[in-house]
Amino acid sequence: MIKKAVRMKVYSDKHEEYKRRHDELWPEMEQMLKAHGAISYSIFLDVETSVLFGYLEIEDEERWALTAQTEINKRWWDYMEDIMETNPDHSPIAVDLCPVFEL
């Protein structure tokens, strides 16, 4: 199992909408994530800064990287583009975080 953490940002007036969209995650999106080796995936919000912290446990880095090429993932990026900071291809601006401690 590989542990990953990323930082993203949601617009300050879109916190509730971000949560709603994830509460209603498309079944085909969930299936794709699992098919690409996601064991678990959690996202936390710092309400004061609008920073999102994503924590993932995956099976394989190469397999996980293929999620970006799937049509369902591209659709999800398009869907989320209006409520968070994104790149020109609508993927979220995400910064990988480095592990420094684990108990």
DSSP file (Angstrom, degrees, kcal/mol; ACC not computed):
  #  RESIDUE AA STRUCTURE BP1 BP2  ACC     N-H-->O    O-->H-N    N-H-->O    O-->H-N    TCO  KAPPA ALPHA  PHI   PSI    X-CA   Y-CA   Z-CA
    1    1 A M              0   0    0      0, 0.0     2,-0.4     0, 0.0    58,-0.2   0.000 360.0 360.0 360.0 137.4    0.0    0.0    0.0
    2    2 A I  E     -A   58   0A   0     56,-3.1    56,-2.8     2,-0.0     2,-0.4  -0.936 360.0-147.2-113.1 132.8    1.2    3.5   -0.9
    3    3 A K  E     +A   57   0A   0     -2,-0.4     2,-0.3    54,-0.2    54,-0.2  -0.853  19.7 179.3-101.9 134.9    0.1    6.5    1.1
    4    4 A K  E     -A   56   0A   0     52,-2.7    52,-2.9    -2,-0.4     2,-0.4  -0.962  10.5-168.6-132.9 149.7   -0.3    9.9   -0.7
    5    5 A A  E     -A   55   0A   0     92,-0.5    92,-3.1    -2,-0.3     2,-0.3  -0.999   7.9-177.8-138.8 139.8   -1.3   13.3    0.4
    6    6 A V  E     -AB  54  96A   0     48,-2.4    48,-3.0    -2,-0.4     2,-0.4  -0.948  18.2-140.6-135.2 155.3   -2.2   16.4   -1.7
    7    7 A R  E     +AB  53  95A   0     88,-2.1    88,-2.3    -2,-0.3     2,-0.2  -0.965  28.9 160.3-116.5 133.1   -3.2   20.0   -1.1
    8    8 A M  E     -A   52   0A   0     44,-2.2    44,-2.9    -2,-0.4     2,-0.4  -0.774  28.2-126.9-136.1-179.7   -5.8   21.7   -3.2
    9    9 A K  E     -A   51   0A   0     84,-0.3    76,-2.2    76,-0.3     2,-0.3  -0.987  10.2-161.7-143.0 132.0   -8.0   24.8   -2.8
   10   10 A V  B     -D   84   0B   0     40,-2.4    74,-0.3    -2,-0.4     5,-0.1  -0.799  40.6 -95.1-102.7 149.2  -11.7   25.3   -3.1
   11   11 A Y    >   -     0   0    0     72,-2.5     3,-2.4    -2,-0.3     4,-0.1  -0.398  35.4-119.6 -64.9 142.8  -13.2   28.8   -3.5
   12   12 A S  T 3  S+     0   0    0      1,-0.3     3,-0.5     2,-0.2    -1,-0.1   0.749 112.3  47.8 -60.1 -27.4  -14.2   30.3   -0.2
   13   13 A D  T 3  S+     0   0    0      1,-0.2    -1,-0.3     2,-0.1     4,-0.1   0.302 105.0  62.9 -94.8  10.7  -17.8   30.7   -1.1
   14   14 A K    <>  +     0   0    0     -3,-2.4     4,-2.7    69,-0.2     5,-0.2   0.195  62.2 110.7-120.0  14.9  -18.1   27.1   -2.5
   15   15 A H  H  > S+     0   0    0     -3,-0.5     4,-2.2     1,-0.2     5,-0.2   0.937  83.5  44.4 -56.3 -50.3  -17.4   25.0    0.6
   16   16 A E  H  > S+     0   0    0      1,-0.2     4,-2.7     2,-0.2    -1,-0.2   0.897 114.0  49.9 -64.7 -40.0  -20.9   23.6    0.9
   17   17 A E  H  > S+     0   0    0      2,-0.2     4,-2.6     1,-0.2    -1,-0.2   0.899 108.6  53.0 -65.8 -40.1  -21.2   23.0   -2.9
   18   18 A Y  H  X S+     0   0    0     -4,-2.7     4,-1.7     1,-0.2    -2,-0.2   0.938 112.4  44.9 -59.4 -47.3  -17.8   21.1   -2.8
   19   19 A K  H  X S+     0   0    0     -4,-2.2     4,-2.6    -5,-0.2    -2,-0.2   0.919 111.4  53.1 -63.4 -43.8  -19.1   18.9    0.0
   20   20 A R  H  X S+     0   0    0     -4,-2.7     4,-1.4     1,-0.2    -2,-0.2   0.925 107.9  50.5 -58.4 -45.5  -22.5   18.3   -1.7
   21   21 A R  H  < S+     0   0    0     -4,-2.6    -1,-0.2     1,-0.2    -2,-0.2   0.867 113.4  45.3 -63.5 -35.8  -20.8   17.2   -4.9
   22   22 A H  H >< S+     0   0    0     -4,-1.7     3,-1.4     1,-0.2    -1,-0.2   0.832 107.5  57.1 -77.6 -31.0  -18.7   14.7   -3.1
   23   23 A D  H 3< S+     0   0    0     -4,-2.6    -1,-0.2     1,-0.3    -2,-0.2   0.802 113.3  42.8 -63.7 -27.2  -21.6   13.5   -1.0
   24   24 A E  T 3< S+     0   0    0     -4,-1.4    -1,-0.3    -5,-0.2    -2,-0.2  -0.143  85.6 170.4-109.6  35.0  -23.2   12.7   -4.4
   25   25 A L    <   -     0   0    0     -3,-1.4    -3,-0.1     1,-0.1    -4,-0.0  -0.198  43.6-104.8 -51.0 131.5  -20.1   11.2   -6.0
   26   26 A W    >>  -     0   0    0      1,-0.1     4,-2.1    -5,-0.1     3,-0.8  -0.356  21.6-131.9 -60.1 133.5  -21.0    9.6   -9.3
   27   27 A P  H 3> S+     0   0    0      0, 0.0     4,-2.5     0, 0.0     5,-0.2   0.869 108.1  54.3 -55.9 -37.5  -21.1    5.8   -8.9
   28   28 A E  H 3> S+     0   0    0      2,-0.2     4,-1.8     1,-0.2     5,-0.1   0.798 106.4  52.4 -69.9 -26.1  -19.0    5.4  -12.1
   29   29 A M  H <> S+     0   0    0     -3,-0.8     4,-2.4     2,-0.2    -1,-0.2   0.923 110.0  47.7 -70.9 -45.4  -16.4    7.8  -10.6
   30   30 A E  H  X S+     0   0    0     -4,-2.1     4,-2.2     1,-0.2    -2,-0.2   0.916 111.9  50.7 -60.1 -43.5  -16.2    5.7   -7.5
   31   31 A Q  H  X S+     0   0    0     -4,-2.5     4,-2.5     1,-0.2    -1,-0.2   0.908 109.8  50.1 -61.2 -42.6  -15.8    2.5   -9.6
   32   32 A M  H  X S+     0   0    0     -4,-1.8     4,-1.4     2,-0.2    -2,-0.2   0.921 109.4  51.0 -63.5 -44.3  -13.0    4.1  -11.7
   33   33 A L  H  <>S+     0   0    0     -4,-2.4     5,-2.3     1,-0.2     3,-0.3   0.928 113.8  44.2 -59.1 -46.3  -11.1    5.1   -8.5
   34   34 A K  H ><5S+     0   0    0     -4,-2.2     3,-1.7     1,-0.2    -1,-0.2   0.889 110.0  55.4 -66.1 -39.2  -11.3    1.6   -7.1
   35   35 A A  H 3<5S+     0   0    0     -4,-2.5    -1,-0.2     1,-0.3    -2,-0.2   0.762 106.0  53.5 -65.1 -24.0  -10.5    0.0  -10.4
   36   36 A H  T 3<5S-     0   0    0     -4,-1.4    24,-0.3    -3,-0.3    -1,-0.3   0.167 131.2 -89.6 -99.1  17.4   -7.3    2.1  -10.5
   37   37 A G  T < 5 +     0   0    0     -3,-1.7    22,-1.3     1,-0.3     2,-0.6   0.615  68.4 156.1  94.5  14.0   -6.2    0.9   -7.1
   38   38 A A  E   < +C   58   0A   0     -5,-2.3    -1,-0.3    20,-0.2    20,-0.2  -0.640  12.0 175.1 -74.5 119.4   -7.7    3.4   -4.6
   39   39 A I  E    S-     0   0A   0     18,-3.5     2,-0.3    -2,-0.6    -1,-0.2   0.847  72.4  -9.0 -87.9 -43.6   -8.0    1.6   -1.3
   40   40 A S  E     -C   57   0A   0     17,-1.5    17,-2.5     2,-0.0    -1,-0.4  -0.986  59.6-171.7-151.2 154.4   -9.2    4.7    0.5
   41   41 A Y  E     +C   56   0A   0     -2,-0.3     2,-0.4    15,-0.2    15,-0.2  -0.911   9.9 174.5-151.6 118.5   -9.5    8.4   -0.3
   42   42 A S  E     -C   55   0A   0     13,-2.9    13,-3.2    -2,-0.3     2,-0.4  -0.954  11.8-161.6-126.4 145.7  -10.4   11.1    2.2
   43   43 A I  E     -C   54   0A   0     -2,-0.4     2,-0.3    11,-0.2    11,-0.2  -0.997   6.9-168.2-128.9 132.9  -10.6   14.9    1.7
   44   44 A F  E     -C   53   0A   0      9,-2.7     9,-2.9    -2,-0.4     2,-0.5  -0.892  10.1-143.6-119.0 149.4  -10.5   17.4    4.6
   45   45 A L  E     -C   52   0A   0     -2,-0.3     2,-0.9     7,-0.2     7,-0.2  -0.949   7.4-150.8-117.1 129.8  -11.3   21.1    4.5
   46   46 A D  E >>> -C   51   0A   0      5,-2.9     4,-2.4    -2,-0.5     5,-0.7  -0.876  17.4-162.3 -91.1 102.8   -9.6   23.9    6.4
   47   47 A V  T 345S+     0   0    0     -2,-0.9    -1,-0.2     1,-0.2   -32,-0.1   0.821  83.0  56.7 -60.1 -34.8  -12.6   26.2    6.6
   48   48 A E  T 345S+     0   0    0      1,-0.2    -1,-0.2    -3,-0.1   -36,-0.0   0.847 123.4  22.0 -67.5 -34.3  -10.4   29.3    7.5
   49   49 A T  T <45S-     0   0    0     -3,-0.7    -2,-0.2     2,-0.2    -1,-0.2   0.536  95.8-126.8-111.1  -9.9   -8.1   29.0    4.4
   50   50 A S  T  <5 +     0   0    0     -4,-2.4   -40,-2.4     1,-0.3     2,-0.4   0.647  59.0 149.0  66.3  17.4  -10.3   27.0    2.0
   51   51 A V  E   < -AC   9  46A   0     -5,-0.7    -5,-2.9   -42,-0.2     2,-0.4  -0.667  36.7-148.9 -83.2 134.9   -7.4   24.6    1.7
   52   52 A L  E     -AC   8  45A   0    -44,-2.9   -44,-2.2    -2,-0.4     2,-0.5  -0.845   4.1-157.7-102.0 139.6   -8.3   20.9    1.0
   53   53 A F  E     -AC   7  44A   0     -9,-2.9    -9,-2.7    -2,-0.4     2,-0.5  -0.973   9.4-164.3-117.8 115.5   -6.1   18.1    2.2
   54   54 A G  E     -AC   6  43A   0    -48,-3.0   -48,-2.4    -2,-0.5     2,-0.5  -0.864   3.5-169.0-102.6 132.9   -6.5   14.8    0.3
   55   55 A Y  E     +AC   5  42A   0    -13,-3.2   -13,-2.9    -2,-0.5     2,-0.4  -0.985  11.2 179.2-122.6 125.2   -5.2   11.6    1.8
   56   56 A L  E     -AC   4  41A   0    -52,-2.9   -52,-2.7    -2,-0.5     2,-0.5  -0.934  22.9-160.2-126.8 147.2   -5.1    8.5   -0.4
   57   57 A E  E     +AC   3  40A   0    -17,-2.5   -18,-3.5    -2,-0.4   -17,-1.5  -0.994  28.5 173.9-121.0 121.2   -4.0    4.9    0.0
   58   58 A I  E     -AC   2  38A   0    -56,-2.8   -56,-3.1    -2,-0.5   -20,-0.2  -0.806  36.9-135.5-126.9 165.1   -3.4    3.3   -3.4
   59   59 A E  S    S+     0   0    0    -22,-1.3     2,-0.3     1,-0.3   -22,-0.1   0.824  86.8   7.5 -87.7 -34.9   -2.0    0.0   -4.6
   60   60 A D     >  -     0   0    0    -24,-0.3     4,-2.3     1,-0.1    -1,-0.3  -0.974  55.1-142.7-156.7 131.2    0.4    1.2   -7.4
   61   61 A E  H  > S+     0   0    0     -2,-0.3     4,-2.5     2,-0.2     5,-0.1   0.911 103.3  48.8 -63.0 -45.1    1.6    4.6   -8.6
   62   62 A E  H  > S+     0   0    0      1,-0.2     4,-0.9     2,-0.2    -1,-0.2   0.920 113.5  46.5 -64.2 -43.9    1.6    3.8  -12.3
   63   63 A R  H >4 S+     0   0    0      1,-0.2     3,-0.7     2,-0.2     4,-0.3   0.908 112.9  50.4 -63.6 -41.8   -1.9    2.4  -12.2
   64   64 A W  H >< S+     0   0    0     -4,-2.3     3,-2.1     1,-0.2     4,-0.3   0.892 102.2  61.0 -63.4 -40.3   -3.1    5.4  -10.1
   65   65 A A  H >< S+     0   0    0     -4,-2.5     3,-1.1     1,-0.3    -1,-0.2   0.768  92.1  68.4 -59.8 -25.9   -1.6    7.8  -12.6
   66   66 A L  G X< S+     0   0    0     -4,-0.9     3,-1.4    -3,-0.7     4,-0.4   0.643  77.7  81.1 -70.1 -13.9   -3.8    6.4  -15.3
   67   67 A T  G X  S+     0   0    0     -3,-2.1     3,-1.5     1,-0.3     6,-0.3   0.869  83.1  63.0 -59.1 -34.5   -6.9    7.9  -13.6
   68   68 A A  G <  S+     0   0    0     -3,-1.1    -1,-0.3    -4,-0.3    -2,-0.2   0.722 100.6  53.1 -63.4 -21.1   -6.1   11.2  -15.3
   69   69 A Q  G <  S+     0   0    0     -3,-1.4    -1,-0.3    -4,-0.2    -2,-0.2   0.520  85.3 105.4 -93.0  -6.5   -6.6    9.7  -18.7
   70   70 A T  S <> S-     0   0    0     -3,-1.5     4,-1.9    -4,-0.4     5,-0.2  -0.464  71.4-132.6 -78.7 147.4  -10.1    8.3  -18.1
   71   71 A E  H  > S+     0   0    0      1,-0.2     4,-2.3     2,-0.2     5,-0.2   0.879 106.6  54.5 -63.8 -38.7  -13.1   10.0  -19.6
   72   72 A I  H  > S+     0   0    0      1,-0.2     4,-2.2     2,-0.2    -1,-0.2   0.889 108.1  49.6 -65.4 -37.5  -15.0    9.9  -16.3
   73   73 A N  H  > S+     0   0    0     -6,-0.3     4,-2.6     2,-0.2    -1,-0.2   0.903 109.8  50.5 -67.6 -40.1  -12.2   11.7  -14.5
   74   74 A K  H  X S+     0   0    0     -4,-1.9     4,-2.1     2,-0.2    -2,-0.2   0.887 110.4  50.6 -63.6 -38.4  -12.0   14.4  -17.2
   75   75 A R  H  X S+     0   0    0     -4,-2.3     4,-2.2     2,-0.2    -2,-0.2   0.905 109.5  51.0 -63.7 -41.0  -15.8   14.8  -16.8
   76   76 A W  H  X S+     0   0    0     -4,-2.2     4,-2.1     2,-0.2    -2,-0.2   0.926 108.3  51.4 -63.1 -44.6  -15.4   15.2  -13.0
   77   77 A W  H  X S+     0   0    0     -4,-2.6     4,-1.3     1,-0.2    -1,-0.2   0.920 110.3  49.0 -57.9 -44.2  -12.7   17.8  -13.5
   78   78 A D  H  < S+     0   0    0     -4,-2.1     4,-0.4     1,-0.2     3,-0.2   0.899 111.2  50.9 -60.9 -40.3  -15.0   19.8  -15.8
   79   79 A Y  H  < S+     0   0    0     -4,-2.2     3,-0.4     1,-0.2    -1,-0.2   0.841 115.7  40.9 -65.0 -36.3  -17.8   19.5  -13.2
   80   80 A M  H >X S+     0   0    0     -4,-2.1     3,-2.1     1,-0.2     4,-0.7   0.597  88.5  93.0 -90.5 -12.2  -15.5   20.7  -10.4
   81   81 A E  T 3< S+     0   0    0     -4,-1.3     3,-0.4     1,-0.3    -1,-0.2   0.772  80.2  57.2 -56.4 -31.9  -13.8   23.5  -12.3
   82   82 A D  T 34 S+     0   0    0     -4,-0.4    -1,-0.3    -3,-0.4    -2,-0.1   0.556 111.1  41.1 -80.7  -5.6  -16.2   26.2  -11.3
   83   83 A I  T <4 S+     0   0    0     -3,-2.1   -72,-2.5     1,-0.1     2,-0.3   0.409 113.9  37.5-122.8   2.1  -15.7   25.7   -7.6
   84   84 A M  B  < S-D   10   0B   0     -4,-0.7     2,-0.3    -3,-0.4   -74,-0.2  -0.971  89.7 -82.4-149.0 164.9  -12.0   25.2   -7.1
   85   85 A E        +     0   0    0    -76,-2.2     8,-2.1    -2,-0.3   -76,-0.3  -0.518  57.9 175.7 -69.8 129.1   -8.6   26.3   -8.4
   86   86 A T  B     -E   92   0C   0     -2,-0.3     5,-0.1     6,-0.3    -1,-0.0  -0.877  31.4-114.1-135.4 163.7   -7.7   24.4  -11.5
   87   87 A N    >   -     0   0    0      4,-3.2     3,-2.3    -2,-0.3     6,-0.1  -0.352  51.5 -89.3 -82.7 171.8   -5.2   24.0  -14.3
   88   88 A P  T 3  S+     0   0    0      0, 0.0    -1,-0.1     0, 0.0    -2,-0.0   0.794 130.6  54.8 -56.6 -28.8   -6.1   24.9  -17.9
   89   89 A D  T 3  S-     0   0    0      2,-0.1   -11,-0.1     1,-0.0   -12,-0.1   0.341 121.1-110.6 -86.1   9.0   -7.2   21.3  -18.5
   90   90 A H  S <  S+     0   0    0     -3,-2.3   -10,-0.1     1,-0.3     3,-0.1   0.394  73.7 139.3  76.3   1.0   -9.6   21.7  -15.5
   91   91 A S        -     0   0    0      1,-0.1    -4,-3.2    -5,-0.1    -1,-0.3  -0.465  64.3 -97.1 -67.0 147.7   -7.6   19.3  -13.3
   92   92 A P  B     -E   86   0C   0      0, 0.0     2,-0.8     0, 0.0    -6,-0.3  -0.390  32.9-111.2 -66.4 142.7   -7.3   20.6   -9.8
   93   93 A I        +     0   0    0     -8,-2.1     2,-0.4   -84,-0.2   -84,-0.3  -0.668  52.1 178.7 -70.5 112.2   -4.2   22.4   -8.9
   94   94 A A        -     0   0    0     -2,-0.8     2,-0.5   -86,-0.1   -86,-0.2  -0.972  22.8-158.7-127.4 133.4   -2.8   19.8   -6.5
   95   95 A V  E     -B    7   0A   0    -88,-2.3   -88,-2.1    -2,-0.4     2,-0.2  -0.949  22.0-129.2-111.5 122.1    0.5   19.9   -4.6
   96   96 A D  E     -B    6   0A   0     -2,-0.5     2,-0.3   -90,-0.2   -90,-0.3  -0.494  23.9-141.1 -68.1 137.4    1.9   16.6   -3.5
   97   97 A L        -     0   0    0    -92,-3.1   -92,-0.5    -2,-0.2    -1,-0.0  -0.787   9.6-126.7-102.3 146.1    2.8   16.7    0.2
   98   98 A C        -     0   0    0     -2,-0.3     2,-0.2   -94,-0.1   -94,-0.1  -0.744  22.9-119.4 -93.4 133.2    5.9   15.0    1.6
   99   99 A P        +     0   0    0      0, 0.0     3,-0.1     0, 0.0    -1,-0.0  -0.497  38.7 163.3 -69.4 138.8    5.5   12.6    4.6
  100  100 A V        +     0   0    0      1,-0.4     2,-0.3    -2,-0.2    -2,-0.0   0.507  61.6  16.5-128.9 -16.8    7.4   13.7    7.7
  101  101 A F        +     0   0    0      0, 0.0    -1,-0.4     0, 0.0     2,-0.3  -0.976  51.2 175.2-159.4 143.1    5.9   11.6   10.5
  102  102 A E              0   0    0     -2,-0.3     0, 0.0    -3,-0.1     0, 0.0  -0.953 360.0 360.0-150.3 134.0    3.8    8.5   11.0
  103  103 A L              0   0    0     -2,-0.3    -1,-0.1     0, 0.0     0, 0.0   0.391 360.0 360.0-100.4 360.0    2.9    6.8   14.3
